[in-house]
Amino acid sequence: MKIVCFGFLLMCALGLTSLIANEGDFMVI
């Protein structure tokens, strides 16, 4: 269960970073 939850969070984080990178307004990393 923990591994599935971690993978889901990782996917969400990657999606958010790519979304922000596409916006180009501000950098998180």
N, CA, C and O atoms as CSV, one atom per row, in Angstrom:
chain,resi,resn,atom,element,x,y,z
A,1,MET,N,N,0.835,-1.199,0.000
A,1,MET,CA,C,0.000,0.000,0.000
A,1,MET,C,C,0.873,1.254,0.000
A,1,MET,O,O,0.594,2.221,-0.708
A,2,LYS,N,N,1.937,1.218,0.809
A,2,LYS,CA,C,2.810,2.403,0.890
A,2,LYS,C,C,3.476,2.696,-0.447
A,2,LYS,O,O,3.601,3.851,-0.855
A,3,ILE,N,N,3.903,1.629,-1.125
A,3,ILE,CA,C,4.597,1.818,-2.410
A,3,ILE,C,C,3.646,2.443,-3.432
A,3,ILE,O,O,4.043,3.326,-4.194
A,4,VAL,N,N,2.401,1.988,-3.449
A,4,VAL,CA,C,1.418,2.527,-4.400
A,4,VAL,C,C,1.168,4.001,-4.107
A,4,VAL,O,O,1.094,4.816,-5.027
A,5,CYS,N,N,1.037,4.346,-2.825
A,5,CYS,CA,C,0.781,5.735,-2.433
A,5,CYS,C,C,1.974,6.611,-2.813
A,5,CYS,O,O,1.802,7.721,-3.317
A,6,PHE,N,N,3.188,6.102,-2.565
A,6,PHE,CA,C,4.400,6.857,-2.900
A,6,PHE,C,C,4.483,7.099,-4.402
A,6,PHE,O,O,4.814,8.198,-4.846
A,7,GLY,N,N,4.180,6.063,-5.180
A,7,GLY,CA,C,4.217,6.197,-6.632
A,7,GLY,C,C,3.206,7.233,-7.109
A,7,GLY,O,O,3.491,8.015,-8.017
A,8,PHE,N,N,2.023,7.236,-6.495
A,8,PHE,CA,C,0.985,8.199,-6.868
A,8,PHE,C,C,1.443,9.617,-6.569
A,8,PHE,O,O,1.249,10.522,-7.381
A,9,LEU,N,N,2.057,9.815,-5.390
A,9,LEU,CA,C,2.555,11.144,-5.015
A,9,LEU,C,C,3.660,11.582,-5.969
A,9,LEU,O,O,3.727,12.750,-6.353
A,10,LEU,N,N,4.524,10.647,-6.352
A,10,LEU,CA,C,5.619,10.967,-7.270
A,10,LEU,C,C,5.051,11.416,-8.616
A,10,LEU,O,O,5.539,12.383,-9.202
A,11,MET,N,N,4.030,10.724,-9.106
A,11,MET,CA,C,3.409,11.084,-10.377
A,11,MET,C,C,2.794,12.473,-10.289
A,11,MET,O,O,2.915,13.270,-11.219
A,12,CYS,N,N,2.130,12.763,-9.163
A,12,CYS,CA,C,1.513,14.082,-8.964
A,12,CYS,C,C,2.587,15.165,-8.955
A,12,CYS,O,O,2.413,16.218,-9.569
A,13,ALA,N,N,3.699,14.910,-8.260
A,13,ALA,CA,C,4.787,15.894,-8.178
A,13,ALA,C,C,5.359,16.160,-9.572
A,13,ALA,O,O,5.601,17.311,-9.936
A,14,LEU,N,N,5.574,15.094,-10.349
A,14,LEU,CA,C,6.126,15.259,-11.699
A,14,LEU,C,C,5.145,16.036,-12.574
A,14,LEU,O,O,5.553,16.893,-13.358
A,15,GLY,N,N,3.865,15.741,-12.441
A,15,GLY,CA,C,2.849,16.444,-13.226
A,15,GLY,C,C,2.815,17.923,-12.882
A,15,GLY,O,O,2.702,18.770,-13.768
A,16,LEU,N,N,2.914,18.237,-11.581
A,16,LEU,CA,C,2.890,19.632,-11.143
A,16,LEU,C,C,4.110,20.378,-11.655
A,16,LEU,O,O,3.990,21.494,-12.160
A,17,THR,N,N,5.285,19.769,-11.528
A,17,THR,CA,C,6.516,20.442,-11.965
A,17,THR,C,C,6.491,20.684,-13.470
A,17,THR,O,O,6.899,21.751,-13.929
A,18,SER,N,N,6.019,19.711,-14.242
A,18,SER,CA,C,5.965,19.870,-15.693
A,18,SER,C,C,4.946,20.951,-16.060
A,18,SER,O,O,5.155,21.712,-17.004
A,19,LEU,N,N,3.845,21.013,-15.311
A,19,LEU,CA,C,2.825,22.023,-15.567
A,19,LEU,C,C,3.391,23.411,-15.310
A,19,LEU,O,O,3.188,24.330,-16.103
A,20,ILE,N,N,4.107,23.559,-14.191
A,20,ILE,CA,C,4.702,24.851,-13.835
A,20,ILE,C,C,5.784,25.222,-14.849
A,20,ILE,O,O,5.905,26.384,-15.237
A,21,ALA,N,N,6.568,24.230,-15.276
A,21,ALA,CA,C,7.634,24.487,-16.247
A,21,ALA,C,C,7.021,24.973,-17.561
A,21,ALA,O,O,7.576,25.858,-18.214
A,22,ASN,N,N,5.895,24.407,-17.945
A,22,ASN,CA,C,5.224,24.827,-19.174
A,22,ASN,C,C,4.690,26.252,-19.034
A,22,ASN,O,O,4.694,27.011,-20.003
A,23,GLU,N,N,4.235,26.617,-17.845
A,23,GLU,CA,C,3.750,27.971,-17.609
A,23,GLU,C,C,4.907,28.959,-17.731
A,23,GLU,O,O,4.786,29.995,-18.385
A,24,GLY,N,N,6.043,28.621,-17.085
A,24,GLY,CA,C,7.234,29.460,-17.184
A,24,GLY,C,C,7.143,30.715,-16.327
A,24,GLY,O,O,7.964,31.620,-16.479
A,25,ASP,N,N,6.164,30.789,-15.428
A,25,ASP,CA,C,6.029,31.980,-14.583
A,25,ASP,C,C,7.024,31.944,-13.434
A,25,ASP,O,O,7.629,32.962,-13.101
A,26,PHE,N,N,7.195,30.767,-12.824
A,26,PHE,CA,C,8.137,30.655,-11.709
A,26,PHE,C,C,8.734,29.257,-11.673
A,26,PHE,O,O,8.132,28.295,-12.149
A,27,MET,N,N,9.928,29.162,-11.099
A,27,MET,CA,C,10.623,27.871,-11.035
A,27,MET,C,C,10.563,27.316,-9.623
A,27,MET,O,O,10.787,28.040,-8.653
A,28,VAL,N,N,10.256,26.011,-9.508
A,28,VAL,CA,C,10.193,25.388,-8.185
A,28,VAL,C,C,11.511,24.703,-7.863
A,28,VAL,O,O,12.006,24.774,-6.739
A,29,ILE,N,N,12.072,24.036,-8.869
A,29,ILE,CA,C,13.335,23.326,-8.656
A,29,ILE,C,C,14.481,24.126,-9.288
A,29,ILE,O,O,15.636,23.706,-9.224
